[in-house]
């Protein structure tokens, strides 16, 4: 019983440390992308994904939607991405286009 509790606690601590590291790497990637160093920003983005896969910790939605799924560049509206709002019937979605590789991301949103 004690071993199981210890395992859960250590897993929780590991998860918390990984999330902190992801946040730090994401902030660094944003700084690099704003300064124009897209290669380094993309490398930091791939490190975030690799860290998530290796430790089996889910990336927060803020980070997951903030990275291009194709080139791992942080998506900054107006700098590295273009944002358009589209609607078809009752369905509305936001289209983010990466300006580096052209990959399109579609996310639903409420008009309210």
C-alpha positions as CSV (number, residue, x, y, z in Angstrom):
1,X,0.0,0.0,0.0
2,X,2.7,2.5,0.9
3,X,4.7,1.7,-2.2
4,X,1.6,2.5,-4.4
5,X,1.1,5.9,-2.6
6,X,4.8,6.7,-3.0
7,X,4.6,5.9,-6.7
8,X,1.6,8.2,-7.2
9,X,3.3,11.0,-5.3
10,X,6.5,10.7,-7.3
11,X,4.5,10.6,-10.6
12,X,2.7,13.8,-9.6
13,X,5.9,15.5,-8.7
14,X,7.5,14.4,-12.0
15,X,4.4,15.6,-13.9
16,X,4.6,19.0,-12.2
17,X,8.3,19.4,-13.0
18,X,7.8,18.5,-16.6
19,X,4.9,21.0,-17.0
20,X,7.1,23.7,-15.5
21,X,9.9,22.9,-17.9
22,X,7.5,22.9,-20.8
23,X,6.3,26.4,-19.8
24,X,9.8,27.7,-19.6
25,X,10.8,26.2,-23.0
26,X,7.6,27.6,-24.6
27,X,8.4,31.1,-23.2
28,X,12.0,30.8,-24.6
29,X,10.6,29.7,-28.0
30,X,8.2,32.7,-28.1
31,X,11.2,35.1,-27.4
32,X,13.2,33.5,-30.1
33,X,10.4,33.6,-32.6
34,X,9.7,37.3,-31.9
35,X,13.4,38.1,-32.4
36,X,13.3,36.3,-35.8
37,X,15.4,33.2,-34.9
38,X,12.8,30.7,-36.3
39,X,15.2,27.8,-36.4
40,X,16.0,28.0,-32.7
41,X,12.3,28.6,-31.9
42,X,11.4,25.5,-33.9
43,X,14.0,23.4,-32.1
44,X,12.7,24.5,-28.7
45,X,9.2,23.6,-29.9
46,X,10.3,20.1,-30.9
47,X,12.0,19.7,-27.5
48,X,8.7,20.5,-25.8
49,X,6.9,17.8,-27.8
50,X,9.8,15.3,-27.3
51,X,9.6,16.0,-23.5
52,X,5.9,15.4,-23.5
53,X,6.2,12.1,-25.4
54,X,9.1,10.8,-23.4
55,X,7.6,11.5,-20.0
56,X,4.0,10.6,-21.0
57,X,2.7,14.0,-19.6
58,X,0.0,15.7,-21.6
59,X,0.8,19.1,-23.0
60,X,-1.6,21.8,-21.8
61,X,-4.0,23.1,-24.4
62,X,-2.3,26.5,-24.3
63,X,1.0,24.9,-25.4
64,X,-0.5,22.3,-27.8
65,X,-2.5,24.9,-29.7
66,X,0.5,27.4,-29.6
67,X,2.8,25.2,-31.6
68,X,2.6,24.3,-35.3
69,X,2.0,20.6,-35.7
70,X,4.2,20.5,-38.8
71,X,7.3,22.6,-38.1
72,X,7.0,23.1,-34.3
73,X,7.2,26.9,-34.6
74,X,5.3,28.9,-31.9
75,X,2.3,30.4,-33.5
76,X,2.2,34.2,-32.8
77,X,-0.7,36.0,-34.5
78,X,0.7,38.5,-37.0
79,X,4.3,37.3,-36.6
80,X,4.4,33.6,-37.4
81,X,0.8,32.9,-38.1
82,X,-2.3,34.4,-39.7
83,X,-5.7,34.2,-38.0
84,X,-9.0,34.1,-39.9
85,X,-12.5,33.5,-38.6
86,X,-14.8,31.3,-40.7
87,X,-18.3,30.0,-40.4
88,X,-20.4,27.4,-42.2
89,X,-24.0,27.3,-41.3
90,X,-24.2,27.1,-37.5
91,X,-20.6,26.0,-37.1
92,X,-17.9,28.7,-36.6
93,X,-14.1,28.0,-36.4
94,X,-10.9,29.9,-36.2
95,X,-8.3,29.1,-38.9
96,X,-4.6,29.6,-37.9
97,X,-2.1,29.4,-40.8
98,X,1.6,29.0,-40.1
99,X,3.4,31.5,-42.2
100,X,6.6,29.3,-42.3
101,X,5.2,26.0,-43.6
102,X,1.6,26.9,-44.6
103,X,0.0,24.3,-42.3
104,X,-3.6,25.2,-41.4
105,X,-5.1,24.6,-37.9
106,X,-8.9,24.8,-37.5
107,X,-10.3,25.3,-34.0
108,X,-14.0,25.7,-33.2
109,X,-15.3,28.7,-31.3
110,X,-18.6,30.1,-30.1
111,X,-19.9,33.3,-31.6
112,X,-21.2,34.5,-28.3
